[in-house]
Amino acid sequence: MRRMQDIARLIFIDGVVPLWIAAGFADWACHRRTAIERTSGLPENVFHWVLCVQAGLVIGAVALLEPTAAVFAGIALLWLAHEVATWIELRYTVRLREVRPIEQMVHSFMEILPLVALGVLAVAHWDAVAAGDFGLRWKAEPWPAANLWGIGIAAALFNALPLGEETLRCWRVALTPALSRRERG
């Protein structure tokens, strides 16, 4: 079982997390290309922050907490919340701007990766999850500090900073009353 847990850790650190960070950056690039600040604006940007925080909570839970039934249930709830938030965001967004095929493909990755996280956790730690332990405890062996720092720096550079830039673009347009809606679009 220890071997399976080591493999699960590698899948997260070397697979799920980098793909999630890359997908977040690709999604930002799609938003920049379609100039969301002139169409769906700040409301869509707020959804992006919510979705980013949800992803961060999943990664943090897997990296730092023992894989109990509570963690498994929390990740399942975060996945469901992520799906609901994505659905609401898209219902709002598609009326205001084109969501191109490449962005739809990026969204596919962003939606499936939390489910992959849940599946890997279930397979690697099913005995702990099935035991019905709903406690929350720090891991005896959290992810290595170098990995945590690397993930944090990558997420800051490729997710938080671009989202911040997107927020600034959206605020700038929202606070420019001289531009009519027609000029923005």
JOWO-V740337 format. One line per field, one symbol per residue. psi: psi as a letter, one per 40 degrees, with the letter a starting at -180 (. if undefined). burial: 1 if it has 9 or more other C-alpha atoms within 8 Angstrom, else 0. A space follows every 50 residues. Layout:
psi->???
burial->???
This chain:
psi->dddddddddddddecddddddddddddddddddegddecdaddddddddd dddddddddddddeiigidddddddddddddddddddddddddeddihhi ddddddddddddddddddddddddfddddeefhfihiiidgiiidddddd dddddddeddddddddddddddddegedhidddd.
burial->00001001111110111111111111110111000111111101101111 11011001111111111111110011011001101100100111001000 00110110111011111101110111011000100100000110001100 10011111111110011011101100001000010
